[in-house]
Amino acid sequence: MPHFIIEYSANLEEQLDFQPLFKAFHEYVVSTGAFPLGGVRSRAIRCDDYRVADGREDFALLNLTLKIGHGRSMELRQEVAERVFEILCDWMKPITDTSYCQISFELTELHPVLKFNKNNIHALFK
C-alpha cells in the first residue's frame, strides 16, 4: 500500500504521459514517512466505454482512487489527499486549460481484516 489507480477516458490517450505523474505520487507519499516505498504501486486503466455529461465526444474524464492501509490518522489522510489532488490537477493543467475534463479523486482506507496481500518487494527497500 498505497495503490494509485487511474481510470481515464480513451479520448485522453494521446495527451497523457503517466510515468512523471506516478513518479511524483510515489516520491510524495514516501516523503511523508508513512508509506514504505516497497508497497507503493500505480496503474492507469483506459476506459473505451464512457459517457461524460451530454455525451459530447470532446468531453473527457479522469478518476483517481488512492487505496491505503488502515491505521493512519485523519489529519495525515487529509494532508495526503489534498497534496495528491494538487499533484494530479497540476499534471492535468495543460489539458484542463484547453479542453473540458472532469477530474475526480477519492482516498479510501481499506479495512484491516478484509484486505489481503503478499509482497516480497518490501524486503528490497529495508
Backbone as XML, in Angstrom:
<?xml version="1.0"?>
<chain id="A" units="angstrom">
  <residue number="1" name="MET">
    <atom name="N" x="0.849" y="-1.169" z="0.000"/>
    <atom name="CA" x="0.000" y="0.000" z="0.000"/>
    <atom name="C" x="0.898" y="1.237" z="0.000"/>
  </residue>
  <residue number="2" name="PRO">
    <atom name="N" x="0.543" y="2.285" z="-0.560"/>
    <atom name="CA" x="-0.714" y="2.629" z="-1.203"/>
    <atom name="C" x="-0.763" y="2.233" z="-2.684"/>
  </residue>
  <residue number="3" name="HIS">
    <atom name="N" x="-1.989" y="2.212" z="-3.192"/>
    <atom name="CA" x="-2.230" y="1.930" z="-4.599"/>
    <atom name="C" x="-2.872" y="3.158" z="-5.237"/>
  </residue>
  <residue number="4" name="PHE">
    <atom name="N" x="-2.282" y="3.631" z="-6.322"/>
    <atom name="CA" x="-2.861" y="4.703" z="-7.131"/>
    <atom name="C" x="-3.483" y="4.059" z="-8.360"/>
  </residue>
  <residue number="5" name="ILE">
    <atom name="N" x="-4.780" y="4.245" z="-8.543"/>
    <atom name="CA" x="-5.485" y="3.632" z="-9.666"/>
    <atom name="C" x="-6.207" y="4.737" z="-10.431"/>
  </residue>
  <residue number="6" name="ILE">
    <atom name="N" x="-5.806" y="4.915" z="-11.677"/>
    <atom name="CA" x="-6.410" y="5.947" z="-12.521"/>
    <atom name="C" x="-7.254" y="5.280" z="-13.595"/>
  </residue>
  <residue number="7" name="GLU">
    <atom name="N" x="-8.460" y="5.784" z="-13.746"/>
    <atom name="CA" x="-9.313" y="5.430" z="-14.878"/>
    <atom name="C" x="-9.468" y="6.700" z="-15.711"/>
  </residue>
  <residue number="8" name="TYR">
    <atom name="N" x="-9.301" y="6.564" z="-17.028"/>
    <atom name="CA" x="-9.383" y="7.758" z="-17.867"/>
    <atom name="C" x="-10.093" y="7.439" z="-19.175"/>
  </residue>
  <residue number="9" name="SER">
    <atom name="N" x="-10.765" y="8.442" z="-19.724"/>
    <atom name="CA" x="-11.481" y="8.259" z="-20.980"/>
    <atom name="C" x="-10.493" y="8.130" z="-22.141"/>
  </residue>
  <residue number="10" name="ALA">
    <atom name="N" x="-10.849" y="7.286" z="-23.077"/>
    <atom name="CA" x="-9.967" y="6.964" z="-24.200"/>
    <atom name="C" x="-9.576" y="8.203" z="-25.008"/>
  </residue>
  <residue number="11" name="ASN">
    <atom name="N" x="-10.402" y="9.223" z="-25.006"/>
    <atom name="CA" x="-10.069" y="10.416" z="-25.789"/>
    <atom name="C" x="-8.914" y="11.228" z="-25.193"/>
  </residue>
  <residue number="12" name="LEU">
    <atom name="N" x="-8.415" y="10.814" z="-24.037"/>
    <atom name="CA" x="-7.239" y="11.463" z="-23.449"/>
    <atom name="C" x="-5.939" y="10.731" z="-23.770"/>
  </residue>
  <residue number="13" name="GLU">
    <atom name="N" x="-6.026" y="9.562" z="-24.350"/>
    <atom name="CA" x="-4.876" y="8.663" z="-24.538"/>
    <atom name="C" x="-3.630" y="9.357" z="-25.079"/>
  </residue>
  <residue number="14" name="GLU">
    <atom name="N" x="-3.775" y="10.112" z="-26.127"/>
    <atom name="CA" x="-2.616" y="10.719" z="-26.792"/>
    <atom name="C" x="-2.029" y="11.898" z="-26.017"/>
  </residue>
  <residue number="15" name="GLN">
    <atom name="N" x="-2.757" y="12.388" z="-25.021"/>
    <atom name="CA" x="-2.311" y="13.580" z="-24.289"/>
    <atom name="C" x="-1.645" y="13.256" z="-22.954"/>
  </residue>
  <residue number="16" name="LEU">
    <atom name="N" x="-1.671" y="12.011" z="-22.539"/>
    <atom name="CA" x="-1.228" y="11.658" z="-21.190"/>
    <atom name="C" x="0.082" y="10.875" z="-21.184"/>
  </residue>
  <residue number="17" name="ASP">
    <atom name="N" x="0.967" y="11.269" z="-20.289"/>
    <atom name="CA" x="2.199" y="10.526" z="-20.020"/>
    <atom name="C" x="2.191" y="10.255" z="-18.519"/>
  </residue>
  <residue number="18" name="PHE">
    <atom name="N" x="1.856" y="9.041" z="-18.131"/>
    <atom name="CA" x="1.626" y="8.721" z="-16.730"/>
    <atom name="C" x="2.891" y="8.589" z="-15.888"/>
  </residue>
  <residue number="19" name="GLN">
    <atom name="N" x="4.014" y="8.245" z="-16.491"/>
    <atom name="CA" x="5.206" y="7.984" z="-15.680"/>
    <atom name="C" x="5.649" y="9.180" z="-14.827"/>
  </residue>
  <residue number="20" name="PRO">
    <atom name="N" x="5.661" y="10.404" z="-15.341"/>
    <atom name="CA" x="6.012" y="11.539" z="-14.466"/>
    <atom name="C" x="5.021" y="11.722" z="-13.312"/>
  </residue>
  <residue number="21" name="LEU">
    <atom name="N" x="3.751" y="11.477" z="-13.574"/>
    <atom name="CA" x="2.741" y="11.577" z="-12.521"/>
    <atom name="C" x="2.968" y="10.505" z="-11.470"/>
  </residue>
  <residue number="22" name="PHE">
    <atom name="N" x="3.172" y="9.270" z="-11.903"/>
    <atom name="CA" x="3.411" y="8.182" z="-10.955"/>
    <atom name="C" x="4.665" y="8.449" z="-10.112"/>
  </residue>
  <residue number="23" name="LYS">
    <atom name="N" x="5.701" y="8.970" z="-10.749"/>
    <atom name="CA" x="6.934" y="9.296" z="-10.019"/>
    <atom name="C" x="6.654" y="10.342" z="-8.945"/>
  </residue>
  <residue number="24" name="ALA">
    <atom name="N" x="5.890" y="11.364" z="-9.288"/>
    <atom name="CA" x="5.554" y="12.416" z="-8.321"/>
    <atom name="C" x="4.722" y="11.858" z="-7.166"/>
  </residue>
  <residue number="25" name="PHE">
    <atom name="N" x="3.749" y="11.010" z="-7.477"/>
    <atom name="CA" x="2.943" y="10.385" z="-6.428"/>
    <atom name="C" x="3.821" y="9.562" z="-5.488"/>
  </residue>
  <residue number="26" name="HIS">
    <atom name="N" x="4.657" y="8.694" z="-6.059"/>
    <atom name="CA" x="5.491" y="7.803" z="-5.260"/>
    <atom name="C" x="6.443" y="8.609" z="-4.375"/>
  </residue>
  <residue number="27" name="GLU">
    <atom name="N" x="7.109" y="9.586" z="-4.958"/>
    <atom name="CA" x="8.061" y="10.386" z="-4.179"/>
    <atom name="C" x="7.361" y="11.122" z="-3.047"/>
  </residue>
  <residue number="28" name="TYR">
    <atom name="N" x="6.175" y="11.661" z="-3.330"/>
    <atom name="CA" x="5.461" y="12.394" z="-2.283"/>
    <atom name="C" x="5.046" y="11.478" z="-1.133"/>
  </residue>
  <residue number="29" name="VAL">
    <atom name="N" x="4.361" y="10.376" z="-1.424"/>
    <atom name="CA" x="3.861" y="9.558" z="-0.311"/>
    <atom name="C" x="4.996" y="8.966" z="0.512"/>
  </residue>
  <residue number="30" name="VAL">
    <atom name="N" x="6.081" y="8.596" z="-0.144"/>
    <atom name="CA" x="7.225" y="8.070" z="0.601"/>
    <atom name="C" x="7.836" y="9.173" z="1.476"/>
  </residue>
  <residue number="31" name="SER">
    <atom name="N" x="7.851" y="10.414" z="0.981"/>
    <atom name="CA" x="8.435" y="11.526" z="1.737"/>
    <atom name="C" x="7.673" y="11.823" z="3.029"/>
  </residue>
  <residue number="32" name="THR">
    <atom name="N" x="6.430" y="11.383" z="3.143"/>
    <atom name="CA" x="5.663" y="11.615" z="4.372"/>
    <atom name="C" x="6.170" y="10.747" z="5.519"/>
  </residue>
  <residue number="33" name="GLY">
    <atom name="N" x="6.899" y="9.673" z="5.193"/>
    <atom name="CA" x="7.365" y="8.741" z="6.206"/>
    <atom name="C" x="6.310" y="7.743" z="6.644"/>
  </residue>
  <residue number="34" name="ALA">
    <atom name="N" x="5.117" y="7.841" z="6.085"/>
    <atom name="CA" x="4.003" y="6.984" z="6.494"/>
    <atom name="C" x="3.762" y="5.801" z="5.555"/>
  </residue>
  <residue number="35" name="PHE">
    <atom name="N" x="4.478" y="5.778" z="4.432"/>
    <atom name="CA" x="4.244" y="4.735" z="3.429"/>
    <atom name="C" x="5.588" y="4.186" z="2.949"/>
  </residue>
  <residue number="36" name="PRO">
    <atom name="N" x="5.801" y="2.887" z="3.047"/>
    <atom name="CA" x="7.056" y="2.302" z="2.587"/>
    <atom name="C" x="7.106" y="2.208" z="1.056"/>
  </residue>
  <residue number="37" name="LEU">
    <atom name="N" x="8.241" y="2.551" z="0.481"/>
    <atom name="CA" x="8.412" y="2.538" z="-0.970"/>
    <atom name="C" x="8.056" y="1.187" z="-1.585"/>
  </residue>
  <residue number="38" name="GLY">
    <atom name="N" x="8.412" y="0.106" z="-0.919"/>
    <atom name="CA" x="8.173" y="-1.223" z="-1.476"/>
    <atom name="C" x="6.721" y="-1.590" z="-1.651"/>
  </residue>
  <residue number="39" name="GLY">
    <atom name="N" x="5.816" y="-0.823" z="-1.063"/>
    <atom name="CA" x="4.395" y="-1.120" z="-1.203"/>
    <atom name="C" x="3.652" y="-0.195" z="-2.151"/>
  </residue>
  <residue number="40" name="VAL">
    <atom name="N" x="4.316" y="0.840" z="-2.642"/>
    <atom name="CA" x="3.646" y="1.828" z="-3.494"/>
    <atom name="C" x="3.549" y="1.297" z="-4.909"/>
  </residue>
  <residue number="41" name="ARG">
    <atom name="N" x="2.361" y="1.397" z="-5.493"/>
    <atom name="CA" x="2.177" y="0.971" z="-6.884"/>
    <atom name="C" x="1.128" y="1.826" z="-7.568"/>
  </residue>
  <residue number="42" name="SER">
    <atom name="N" x="1.285" y="1.987" z="-8.868"/>
    <atom name="CA" x="0.393" y="2.840" z="-9.658"/>
    <atom name="C" x="0.029" y="2.149" z="-10.951"/>
  </residue>
  <residue number="43" name="ARG">
    <atom name="N" x="-1.155" y="2.441" z="-11.425"/>
    <atom name="CA" x="-1.591" y="1.920" z="-12.714"/>
    <atom name="C" x="-2.661" y="2.829" z="-13.305"/>
  </residue>
  <residue number="44" name="ALA">
    <atom name="N" x="-2.765" y="2.795" z="-14.621"/>
    <atom name="CA" x="-3.758" y="3.588" z="-15.344"/>
    <atom name="C" x="-4.555" y="2.651" z="-16.242"/>
  </residue>
  <residue number="45" name="ILE">
    <atom name="N" x="-5.846" y="2.829" z="-16.217"/>
    <atom name="CA" x="-6.755" y="1.974" z="-16.967"/>
    <atom name="C" x="-7.553" y="2.848" z="-17.933"/>
  </residue>
  <residue number="46" name="ARG">
    <atom name="N" x="-7.392" y="2.571" z="-19.194"/>
    <atom name="CA" x="-8.112" y="3.299" z="-20.236"/>
    <atom name="C" x="-9.547" y="2.790" z="-20.313"/>
  </residue>
  <residue number="47" name="CYS">
    <atom name="N" x="-10.495" y="3.707" z="-20.358"/>
    <atom name="CA" x="-11.914" y="3.363" z="-20.479"/>
    <atom name="C" x="-12.374" y="3.682" z="-21.895"/>
  </residue>
  <residue number="48" name="ASP">
    <atom name="N" x="-12.670" y="2.645" z="-22.644"/>
    <atom name="CA" x="-13.165" y="2.841" z="-24.001"/>
    <atom name="C" x="-14.664" y="3.119" z="-24.025"/>
  </residue>
  <residue number="49" name="ASP">
    <atom name="N" x="-15.373" y="2.619" z="-23.061"/>
    <atom name="CA" x="-16.818" y="2.830" z="-22.963"/>
    <atom name="C" x="-17.082" y="3.795" z="-21.816"/>
  </residue>
  <residue number="50" name="TYR">
    <atom name="N" x="-17.512" y="4.992" z="-22.133"/>
    <atom name="CA" x="-17.773" y="6.033" z="-21.145"/>
    <atom name="C" x="-18.713" y="7.056" z="-21.747"/>
  </residue>
  <residue number="51" name="ARG">
    <atom name="N" x="-19.302" y="7.863" z="-20.928"/>
    <atom name="CA" x="-20.112" y="8.995" z="-21.364"/>
    <atom name="C" x="-19.915" y="10.094" z="-20.335"/>
  </residue>
  <residue number="52" name="VAL">
    <atom name="N" x="-19.646" y="11.297" z="-20.792"/>
    <atom name="CA" x="-19.489" y="12.449" z="-19.921"/>
    <atom name="C" x="-20.595" y="13.444" z="-20.259"/>
  </residue>
  <residue number="53" name="ALA">
    <atom name="N" x="-21.320" y="13.859" z="-19.237"/>
    <atom name="CA" x="-22.385" y="14.866" z="-19.365"/>
    <atom name="C" x="-23.361" y="14.497" z="-20.485"/>
  </residue>
  <residue number="54" name="ASP">
    <atom name="N" x="-23.476" y="15.354" z="-21.509"/>
    <atom name="CA" x="-24.444" y="15.093" z="-22.576"/>
    <atom name="C" x="-23.865" y="14.242" z="-23.711"/>
  </residue>
  <residue number="55" name="GLY">
    <atom name="N" x="-22.678" y="13.700" z="-23.519"/>
    <atom name="CA" x="-22.108" y="12.765" z="-24.472"/>
    <atom name="C" x="-21.244" y="13.373" z="-25.558"/>
  </residue>
  <residue number="56" name="ARG">
    <atom name="N" x="-20.896" y="14.638" z="-25.454"/>
    <atom name="CA" x="-20.027" y="15.239" z="-26.471"/>
    <atom name="C" x="-18.708" y="14.483" z="-26.527"/>
  </residue>
  <residue number="57" name="GLU">
    <atom name="N" x="-18.243" y="14.224" z="-27.724"/>
    <atom name="CA" x="-17.047" y="13.403" z="-27.912"/>
    <atom name="C" x="-15.784" y="14.041" z="-27.360"/>
  </residue>
  <residue number="58" name="ASP">
    <atom name="N" x="-15.754" y="15.370" z="-27.234"/>
    <atom name="CA" x="-14.548" y="16.015" z="-26.727"/>
    <atom name="C" x="-14.542" y="16.166" z="-25.208"/>
  </residue>
  <residue number="59" name="PHE">
    <atom name="N" x="-15.616" y="15.796" z="-24.524"/>
    <atom name="CA" x="-15.632" y="15.803" z="-23.061"/>
    <atom name="C" x="-14.839" y="14.597" z="-22.568"/>
  </residue>
  <residue number="60" name="ALA">
    <atom name="N" x="-14.033" y="14.816" z="-21.526"/>
    <atom name="CA" x="-13.171" y="13.746" z="-21.027"/>
    <atom name="C" x="-13.349" y="13.584" z="-19.521"/>
  </residue>
  <residue number="61" name="LEU">
    <atom name="N" x="-12.822" y="12.466" z="-19.023"/>
    <atom name="CA" x="-12.849" y="12.220" z="-17.584"/>
    <atom name="C" x="-11.576" y="11.530" z="-17.139"/>
  </residue>
  <residue number="62" name="LEU">
    <atom name="N" x="-11.230" y="11.791" z="-15.896"/>
    <atom name="CA" x="-10.119" y="11.095" z="-15.261"/>
    <atom name="C" x="-10.463" y="10.963" z="-13.784"/>
  </residue>
  <residue number="63" name="ASN">
    <atom name="N" x="-10.429" y="9.738" z="-13.290"/>
    <atom name="CA" x="-10.713" y="9.466" z="-11.885"/>
    <atom name="C" x="-9.518" y="8.770" z="-11.258"/>
  </residue>
  <residue number="64" name="LEU">
    <atom name="N" x="-9.108" y="9.269" z="-10.103"/>
    <atom name="CA" x="-8.027" y="8.652" z="-9.336"/>
    <atom name="C" x="-8.592" y="8.114" z="-8.036"/>
  </residue>
  <residue number="65" name="THR">
    <atom name="N" x="-8.280" y="6.869" z="-7.751"/>
    <atom name="CA" x="-8.565" y="6.276" z="-6.448"/>
    <atom name="C" x="-7.230" y="5.953" z="-5.802"/>
  </residue>
  <residue number="66" name="LEU">
    <atom name="N" x="-7.064" y="6.381" z="-4.569"/>
    <atom name="CA" x="-5.880" y="6.055" z="-3.787"/>
    <atom name="C" x="-6.325" y="5.164" z="-2.648"/>
  </residue>
  <residue number="67" name="LYS">
    <atom name="N" x="-5.859" y="3.933" z="-2.654"/>
    <atom name="CA" x="-6.182" y="2.989" z="-1.590"/>
    <atom name="C" x="-4.997" y="2.898" z="-0.638"/>
  </residue>
  <residue number="68" name="ILE">
    <atom name="N" x="-5.289" y="3.070" z="0.652"/>
    <atom name="CA" x="-4.233" y="2.959" z="1.658"/>
    <atom name="C" x="-4.653" y="1.958" z="2.730"/>
  </residue>
  <residue number="69" name="GLY">
    <atom name="N" x="-3.670" y="1.412" z="3.406"/>
    <atom name="CA" x="-3.943" y="0.512" z="4.512"/>
    <atom name="C" x="-4.468" y="1.268" z="5.725"/>
  </residue>
  <residue number="70" name="HIS">
    <atom name="N" x="-5.086" y="0.537" z="6.605"/>
    <atom name="CA" x="-5.691" y="1.081" z="7.818"/>
    <atom name="C" x="-4.632" y="1.577" z="8.799"/>
  </residue>
  <residue number="71" name="GLY">
    <atom name="N" x="-5.002" y="2.588" z="9.590"/>
    <atom name="CA" x="-4.173" y="2.959" z="10.721"/>
    <atom name="C" x="-3.564" y="4.344" z="10.701"/>
  </residue>
  <residue number="72" name="ARG">
    <atom name="N" x="-3.716" y="5.083" z="9.627"/>
    <atom name="CA" x="-3.159" y="6.432" z="9.606"/>
    <atom name="C" x="-4.198" y="7.427" z="10.121"/>
  </residue>
  <residue number="73" name="SER">
    <atom name="N" x="-3.731" y="8.494" z="10.741"/>
    <atom name="CA" x="-4.638" y="9.479" z="11.334"/>
    <atom name="C" x="-5.433" y="10.209" z="10.250"/>
  </residue>
  <residue number="74" name="MET">
    <atom name="N" x="-6.578" y="10.762" z="10.663"/>
    <atom name="CA" x="-7.396" y="11.555" z="9.745"/>
    <atom name="C" x="-6.600" y="12.754" z="9.249"/>
  </residue>
  <residue number="75" name="GLU">
    <atom name="N" x="-5.805" y="13.356" z="10.122"/>
    <atom name="CA" x="-5.006" y="14.515" z="9.721"/>
    <atom name="C" x="-4.031" y="14.145" z="8.602"/>
  </residue>
  <residue number="76" name="LEU">
    <atom name="N" x="-3.353" y="13.019" z="8.743"/>
    <atom name="CA" x="-2.431" y="12.577" z="7.702"/>
    <atom name="C" x="-3.185" y="12.235" z="6.428"/>
  </residue>
  <residue number="77" name="ARG">
    <atom name="N" x="-4.293" y="11.529" z="6.553"/>
    <atom name="CA" x="-5.071" y="11.167" z="5.355"/>
    <atom name="C" x="-5.542" y="12.407" z="4.616"/>
  </residue>
  <residue number="78" name="GLN">
    <atom name="N" x="-6.002" y="13.406" z="5.352"/>
    <atom name="CA" x="-6.459" y="14.645" z="4.713"/>
    <atom name="C" x="-5.297" y="15.366" z="4.036"/>
  </residue>
  <residue number="79" name="GLU">
    <atom name="N" x="-4.169" y="15.458" z="4.725"/>
    <atom name="CA" x="-2.983" y="16.110" z="4.152"/>
    <atom name="C" x="-2.541" y="15.399" z="2.875"/>
  </residue>
  <residue number="80" name="VAL">
    <atom name="N" x="-2.480" y="14.086" z="2.922"/>
    <atom name="CA" x="-2.082" y="13.301" z="1.749"/>
    <atom name="C" x="-3.097" y="13.492" z="0.619"/>
  </residue>
  <residue number="81" name="ALA">
    <atom name="N" x="-4.384" y="13.424" z="0.942"/>
    <atom name="CA" x="-5.414" y="13.577" z="-0.084"/>
    <atom name="C" x="-5.322" y="14.940" z="-0.761"/>
  </residue>
  <residue number="82" name="GLU">
    <atom name="N" x="-5.158" y="15.980" z="0.021"/>
    <atom name="CA" x="-5.083" y="17.326" z="-0.554"/>
    <atom name="C" x="-3.864" y="17.472" z="-1.457"/>
  </residue>
  <residue number="83" name="ARG">
    <atom name="N" x="-2.720" y="16.962" z="-1.023"/>
    <atom name="CA" x="-1.494" y="17.097" z="-1.821"/>
    <atom name="C" x="-1.557" y="16.238" z="-3.078"/>
  </residue>
  <residue number="84" name="VAL">
    <atom name="N" x="-2.074" y="15.024" z="-2.958"/>
    <atom name="CA" x="-2.191" y="14.155" z="-4.135"/>
    <atom name="C" x="-3.118" y="14.795" z="-5.168"/>
  </residue>
  <residue number="85" name="PHE">
    <atom name="N" x="-4.228" y="15.383" z="-4.720"/>
    <atom name="CA" x="-5.143" y="16.029" z="-5.669"/>
    <atom name="C" x="-4.469" y="17.235" z="-6.321"/>
  </residue>
  <residue number="86" name="GLU">
    <atom name="N" x="-3.680" y="17.968" z="-5.561"/>
    <atom name="CA" x="-2.940" y="19.096" z="-6.117"/>
    <atom name="C" x="-1.940" y="18.633" z="-7.183"/>
  </residue>
  <residue number="87" name="ILE">
    <atom name="N" x="-1.207" y="17.561" z="-6.893"/>
    <atom name="CA" x="-0.264" y="17.000" z="-7.877"/>
    <atom name="C" x="-1.016" y="16.588" z="-9.136"/>
  </residue>
  <residue number="88" name="LEU">
    <atom name="N" x="-2.140" y="15.904" z="-8.965"/>
    <atom name="CA" x="-2.947" y="15.449" z="-10.103"/>
    <atom name="C" x="-3.448" y="16.629" z="-10.933"/>
  </residue>
  <residue number="89" name="CYS">
    <atom name="N" x="-4.007" y="17.641" z="-10.285"/>
    <atom name="CA" x="-4.550" y="18.793" z="-11.022"/>
    <atom name="C" x="-3.454" y="19.584" z="-11.729"/>
  </residue>
  <residue number="90" name="ASP">
    <atom name="N" x="-2.288" y="19.705" z="-11.104"/>
    <atom name="CA" x="-1.167" y="20.374" z="-11.768"/>
    <atom name="C" x="-0.752" y="19.612" z="-13.016"/>
  </residue>
  <residue number="91" name="TRP">
    <atom name="N" x="-0.693" y="18.288" z="-12.917"/>
    <atom name="CA" x="-0.320" y="17.444" z="-14.060"/>
    <atom name="C" x="-1.359" y="17.546" z="-15.182"/>
  </residue>
  <residue number="92" name="MET">
    <atom name="N" x="-2.625" y="17.689" z="-14.817"/>
    <atom name="CA" x="-3.713" y="17.772" z="-15.807"/>
    <atom name="C" x="-3.909" y="19.180" z="-16.361"/>
  </residue>
  <residue number="93" name="LYS">
    <atom name="N" x="-3.238" y="20.166" z="-15.809"/>
    <atom name="CA" x="-3.465" y="21.575" z="-16.194"/>
    <atom name="C" x="-3.350" y="21.830" z="-17.697"/>
  </residue>
  <residue number="94" name="PRO">
    <atom name="N" x="-2.368" y="21.287" z="-18.407"/>
    <atom name="CA" x="-2.329" y="21.536" z="-19.850"/>
    <atom name="C" x="-3.598" y="21.063" z="-20.574"/>
  </residue>
  <residue number="95" name="ILE">
    <atom name="N" x="-4.226" y="20.050" z="-20.047"/>
    <atom name="CA" x="-5.466" y="19.540" z="-20.657"/>
    <atom name="C" x="-6.651" y="20.390" z="-20.223"/>
  </residue>
  <residue number="96" name="THR">
    <atom name="N" x="-6.770" y="20.664" z="-18.923"/>
    <atom name="CA" x="-7.930" y="21.416" z="-18.444"/>
    <atom name="C" x="-7.889" y="22.885" z="-18.872"/>
  </residue>
  <residue number="97" name="ASP">
    <atom name="N" x="-6.713" y="23.390" z="-19.232"/>
    <atom name="CA" x="-6.619" y="24.756" z="-19.745"/>
    <atom name="C" x="-7.131" y="24.883" z="-21.171"/>
  </residue>
  <residue number="98" name="THR">
    <atom name="N" x="-7.182" y="23.770" z="-21.892"/>
    <atom name="CA" x="-7.522" y="23.838" z="-23.319"/>
    <atom name="C" x="-8.731" y="23.003" z="-23.724"/>
  </residue>
  <residue number="99" name="SER">
    <atom name="N" x="-9.265" y="22.201" z="-22.791"/>
    <atom name="CA" x="-10.414" y="21.356" z="-23.138"/>
    <atom name="C" x="-11.228" y="21.053" z="-21.889"/>
  </residue>
  <residue number="100" name="TYR">
    <atom name="N" x="-12.336" y="20.350" z="-22.084"/>
    <atom name="CA" x="-13.234" y="20.039" z="-20.976"/>
    <atom name="C" x="-12.937" y="18.649" z="-20.421"/>
  </residue>
  <residue number="101" name="CYS">
    <atom name="N" x="-12.736" y="18.603" z="-19.106"/>
    <atom name="CA" x="-12.402" y="17.333" z="-18.480"/>
    <atom name="C" x="-12.886" y="17.329" z="-17.030"/>
  </residue>
  <residue number="102" name="GLN">
    <atom name="N" x="-13.526" y="16.255" z="-16.641"/>
    <atom name="CA" x="-13.923" y="16.061" z="-15.248"/>
    <atom name="C" x="-12.812" y="15.290" z="-14.539"/>
  </residue>
  <residue number="103" name="ILE">
    <atom name="N" x="-12.313" y="15.845" z="-13.443"/>
    <atom name="CA" x="-11.280" y="15.182" z="-12.642"/>
    <atom name="C" x="-11.884" y="14.876" z="-11.280"/>
  </residue>
  <residue number="104" name="SER">
    <atom name="N" x="-11.754" y="13.635" z="-10.854"/>
    <atom name="CA" x="-12.243" y="13.262" z="-9.530"/>
    <atom name="C" x="-11.193" y="12.427" z="-8.822"/>
  </residue>
  <residue number="105" name="PHE">
    <atom name="N" x="-11.295" y="12.417" z="-7.490"/>
    <atom name="CA" x="-10.311" y="11.718" z="-6.669"/>
    <atom name="C" x="-10.952" y="11.291" z="-5.364"/>
  </residue>
  <residue number="106" name="GLU">
    <atom name="N" x="-10.597" y="10.098" z="-4.923"/>
    <atom name="CA" x="-11.039" y="9.615" z="-3.617"/>
    <atom name="C" x="-9.916" y="8.824" z="-2.968"/>
  </residue>
  <residue number="107" name="LEU">
    <atom name="N" x="-9.663" y="9.113" z="-1.699"/>
    <atom name="CA" x="-8.745" y="8.317" z="-0.906"/>
    <atom name="C" x="-9.586" y="7.342" z="-0.088"/>
  </residue>
  <residue number="108" name="THR">
    <atom name="N" x="-9.261" y="6.069" z="-0.173"/>
    <atom name="CA" x="-10.000" y="5.027" z="0.524"/>
    <atom name="C" x="-9.070" y="4.299" z="1.481"/>
  </residue>
  <residue number="109" name="GLU">
    <atom name="N" x="-9.512" y="4.158" z="2.728"/>
    <atom name="CA" x="-8.763" y="3.382" z="3.707"/>
    <atom name="C" x="-9.369" y="1.981" z="3.750"/>
  </residue>
  <residue number="110" name="LEU">
    <atom name="N" x="-8.541" y="0.985" z="3.505"/>
    <atom name="CA" x="-9.030" y="-0.381" z="3.451"/>
    <atom name="C" x="-9.183" y="-0.977" z="4.850"/>
  </residue>
  <residue number="111" name="HIS">
    <atom name="N" x="-10.166" y="-1.824" z="5.010"/>
    <atom name="CA" x="-10.446" y="-2.465" z="6.293"/>
    <atom name="C" x="-9.331" y="-3.446" z="6.635"/>
  </residue>
  <residue number="112" name="PRO">
    <atom name="N" x="-8.780" y="-3.394" z="7.844"/>
    <atom name="CA" x="-7.619" y="-4.222" z="8.176"/>
    <atom name="C" x="-7.890" y="-5.724" z="8.176"/>
  </residue>
  <residue number="113" name="VAL">
    <atom name="N" x="-9.119" y="-6.136" z="8.404"/>
    <atom name="CA" x="-9.448" y="-7.564" z="8.434"/>
    <atom name="C" x="-9.779" y="-8.088" z="7.043"/>
  </residue>
  <residue number="114" name="LEU">
    <atom name="N" x="-10.257" y="-7.206" z="6.169"/>
    <atom name="CA" x="-10.751" y="-7.633" z="4.865"/>
    <atom name="C" x="-9.791" y="-7.346" z="3.715"/>
  </residue>
  <residue number="115" name="LYS">
    <atom name="N" x="-8.587" y="-6.905" z="4.014"/>
    <atom name="CA" x="-7.573" y="-6.630" z="2.988"/>
    <atom name="C" x="-6.486" y="-7.696" z="3.101"/>
  </residue>
  <residue number="116" name="PHE">
    <atom name="N" x="-6.129" y="-8.270" z="1.975"/>
    <atom name="CA" x="-5.098" y="-9.295" z="1.941"/>
    <atom name="C" x="-4.077" y="-8.933" z="0.871"/>
  </residue>
  <residue number="117" name="ASN">
    <atom name="N" x="-2.822" y="-9.167" z="1.148"/>
    <atom name="CA" x="-1.807" y="-9.025" z="0.114"/>
    <atom name="C" x="-0.547" y="-9.785" z="0.526"/>
  </residue>
  <residue number="118" name="LYS">
    <atom name="N" x="0.259" y="-10.053" z="-0.478"/>
    <atom name="CA" x="1.554" y="-10.706" z="-0.269"/>
    <atom name="C" x="2.532" y="-9.941" z="-1.133"/>
  </residue>
  <residue number="119" name="ASN">
    <atom name="N" x="3.605" y="-9.432" z="-0.524"/>
    <atom name="CA" x="4.522" y="-8.560" z="-1.247"/>
    <atom name="C" x="5.947" y="-8.889" z="-0.833"/>
  </residue>
  <residue number="120" name="ASN">
    <atom name="N" x="6.709" y="-9.469" z="-1.733"/>
    <atom name="CA" x="8.112" y="-9.791" z="-1.413"/>
    <atom name="C" x="9.060" y="-8.671" z="-1.851"/>
  </residue>
  <residue number="121" name="ILE">
    <atom name="N" x="8.528" y="-7.546" z="-2.300"/>
    <atom name="CA" x="9.365" y="-6.412" z="-2.709"/>
    <atom name="C" x="9.775" y="-5.571" z="-1.510"/>
  </residue>
  <residue number="122" name="HIS">
    <atom name="N" x="8.960" y="-5.533" z="-0.445"/>
    <atom name="CA" x="9.290" y="-4.740" z="0.747"/>
    <atom name="C" x="10.718" y="-4.986" z="1.227"/>
  </residue>
  <residue number="123" name="ALA">
    <atom name="N" x="11.134" y="-6.232" z="1.250"/>
    <atom name="CA" x="12.446" y="-6.575" z="1.790"/>
    <atom name="C" x="13.591" y="-5.906" z="1.018"/>
  </residue>
  <residue number="124" name="LEU">
    <atom name="N" x="13.375" y="-5.602" z="-0.228"/>
    <atom name="CA" x="14.410" y="-4.941" z="-1.038"/>
    <atom name="C" x="14.694" y="-3.518" z="-0.592"/>
  </residue>
  <residue number="125" name="PHE">
    <atom name="N" x="13.762" y="-2.885" z="0.100"/>
    <atom name="CA" x="13.882" y="-1.481" z="0.458"/>
    <atom name="C" x="14.088" y="-1.255" z="1.942"/>
  </residue>
  <residue number="126" name="LYS">
    <atom name="N" x="14.425" y="-2.291" z="2.700"/>
    <atom name="CA" x="14.671" y="-2.144" z="4.140"/>
    <atom name="C" x="16.116" y="-1.836" z="4.410"/>
  </residue>
</chain>
